[in-house]
């Protein structure tokens, strides 16, 4: 249909979570939309701490990392950036 418009925007839900420094963070993802996602996690300095992995629709995946430093970590889909990102706030250990 030449006059039909379609817009898609992908996102993580929830798109934010908070943990404490020293926690082991495990994220379970079930892919609903989009055939392919290429996800990675970056530390507060932008260094990749979980290398990019391909995730496909209809499957459950787990990603985990140690929250060694306080700050904002980013879960990012390279395929659908900039909208498909989640922020992981790591609070300082008290």
C-alpha positions in Angstrom: 0.0 0.0 0.0 1.9 3.0 -1.2 0.1 5.5 1.1 0.5 3.3 4.3 3.1 4.3 6.8 4.5 1.9 9.4 6.8 2.8 12.2 8.5 0.4 14.5 10.5 1.1 17.6 12.0 -1.6 19.8 12.8 -1.3 23.5 13.7 -3.4 26.6 10.9 -3.7 29.2 11.7 -2.8 31.9 14.3 -0.3 30.5 15.9 0.5 33.9 16.9 -1.3 37.0 19.0 -0.7 40.1 21.5 -3.0 41.8 24.3 -2.6 44.4 28.0 -2.6 43.7 29.3 -6.2 44.1 26.0 -7.8 42.9 26.0 -10.4 40.2 23.4 -9.2 37.7 21.5 -11.7 35.7 19.1 -10.5 33.1 16.6 -12.9 31.5 15.3 -11.8 28.1 12.5 -13.3 26.0 12.5 -11.9 22.5 9.0 -11.1 21.3 9.5 -8.7 18.3 12.2 -8.4 15.7 13.8 -11.3 14.0 17.3 -10.6 15.3 18.9 -8.5 18.1 22.6 -8.0 18.8 22.9 -7.1 22.5 25.8 -6.1 24.6 26.5 -4.5 28.0 28.9 -1.6 28.5 30.3 -0.3 31.8 30.1 3.3 33.0 33.1 4.2 30.8 31.6 2.7 27.7 33.9 -0.4 27.8 32.1 -3.6 26.6 31.9 -6.0 29.5 29.5 -8.5 27.9 30.3 -8.9 24.2 27.7 -8.6 21.6 25.5 -11.7 21.3 22.8 -12.5 18.7 19.3 -13.1 20.1 16.4 -14.3 18.0 12.6 -14.1 18.3 10.8 -16.7 20.4 13.7 -17.7 22.6 14.8 -17.0 26.2 18.3 -15.7 26.8 20.3 -14.9 30.0 23.0 -12.3 30.2 25.0 -11.8 33.4 27.9 -9.7 34.7 29.4 -8.6 38.0 28.6 -5.0 39.0 32.1 -4.2 40.1 31.8 -0.4 40.0 29.2 2.1 40.9 27.7 4.0 37.9 25.4 3.6 34.9 25.8 0.4 32.8 24.0 0.2 29.5 22.3 -2.8 27.9 22.3 -1.9 24.2 20.9 -3.6 21.0 23.2 -2.7 18.2 20.5 -3.7 15.7 17.9 -1.2 17.0 19.8 1.6 18.7 19.3 4.3 19.9 15.8 3.4 21.2 16.6 -0.1 22.3 18.6 0.4 25.4 18.3 -0.2 29.1 20.1 1.5 32.0 21.4 -0.4 34.9 22.2 1.9 37.9 24.8 0.4 40.2 24.7 2.1 43.6 27.9 2.2 45.7 28.4 -0.4 48.3 27.7 1.0 51.8 
